[in-house]
Amino acid sequence: MRTIADNIAEIRNNIEIARKKSPCPEQEITLVAVTKMHSAEEIHQVLAAGQTLLGENRVQELLDKYEAVGEGATWHIIGHLQSNKVKYITDKVVMVHSLESMSLANELSSRMQSLGKTMDCLVQVNIADEESKFGLEKDAVIPFIEKVSQMPGIRIKGLMHIAPYFENVEEVRPIFREMYGLFNEIKALAIPGVDMDVLSMGMSHDYQVAIEEGANMIRVGSSIFAV
Ligand SMILES: *Cc1c(COP(=O)(O)O)cnc(C)c1O
């Protein structure tokens, strides 16, 4: 019988293979285990396999699981975050993947300042220009980062992308490549207060391609939990 631990071992193995083909074969690849729609009991199996970095895309689910899972986990919020929900997560997550508006940046900045802390954030980019998805258009990314880099309580650590689903995974490759280009372009600007270190892209269906094209953080859900 397949277990969650088996799945994680297989994913780690695939990560290693893809990393060797990537533009930075030496860099570490961070796996975020996406726990949406899965129980605390299943999540405990993820932790037992040594995978302690978890991601949730909805605030309510994050809050429920934060309580149910307890200690030993580190959480990222990876999905759309409404400004009015920021107050619930500021002391529970260590990274926000979905920074994409000034109103969210303003709210995060003021909440984090009042805690005397700083939140690591990724700027969500919608490079494939799908109307249904969140994220900044490519041309808006650099001006946005320049503005937010001045704001206390927020540290921009990189970019995040949710790619469209293609049956043939090769079709997503140019999109990941374009994201990696943008990532390097921003890194080269060396904007004060910005660390362009993290490129979060790739999910169960396409994480190997994402890594091959320069991702160093992947968000994997269903392949971990399919047993
Ligand atoms: C659900 C989700 C994932 C993981 O997707 P899988 O296909 O289950 O691996 C990654 N990122 C975001 C933002 C998600 O909502």
The ligand as an SDF file (V2000), in Angstrom:
LIG
                    3D

 15 15  0  0  0  0  0  0  0  0999 V2000
   -3.7930   23.7980   -4.3170 C   0  0  0  0  0  0  0  0  0  0  0  0
   -2.6630   24.6760   -4.6080 C   0  0  0  0  0  0  0  0  0  0  0  0
   -1.4060   24.1450   -4.9270 C   0  0  0  0  0  0  0  0  0  0  0  0
   -1.1320   22.6610   -5.0090 C   0  0  0  0  0  0  0  0  0  0  0  0
   -1.7980   22.1030   -6.0940 O   0  0  0  0  0  0  0  0  0  0  0  0
   -1.6930   20.5340   -6.4270 P   0  0  0  0  0  0  0  0  0  0  0  0
   -2.0590   20.4530   -7.8520 O   0  0  0  0  0  0  0  0  0  0  0  0
   -2.6440   19.8490   -5.5220 O   0  0  0  0  0  0  0  0  0  0  0  0
   -0.2790   20.1320   -6.1740 O   0  0  0  0  0  0  0  0  0  0  0  0
   -0.3660   25.0340   -5.1600 C   0  0  0  0  0  0  0  0  0  0  0  0
   -0.5510   26.3740   -5.1100 N   0  0  0  0  0  0  0  0  0  0  0  0
   -1.7430   26.9080   -4.8170 C   0  0  0  0  0  0  0  0  0  0  0  0
   -1.8620   28.3950   -4.7740 C   0  0  0  0  0  0  0  0  0  0  0  0
   -2.8300   26.0850   -4.5540 C   0  0  0  0  0  0  0  0  0  0  0  0
   -4.0120   26.6340   -4.2660 O   0  0  0  0  0  0  0  0  0  0  0  0
  1  2  1  0
  2  3  1  0
  2 14  2  0
  3  4  1  0
  3 10  2  0
  4  5  1  0
  5  6  1  0
  6  7  2  0
  6  8  1  0
  6  9  1  0
 10 11  1  0
 11 12  2  0
 12 13  1  0
 12 14  1  0
 14 15  1  0
M  END
$$$$
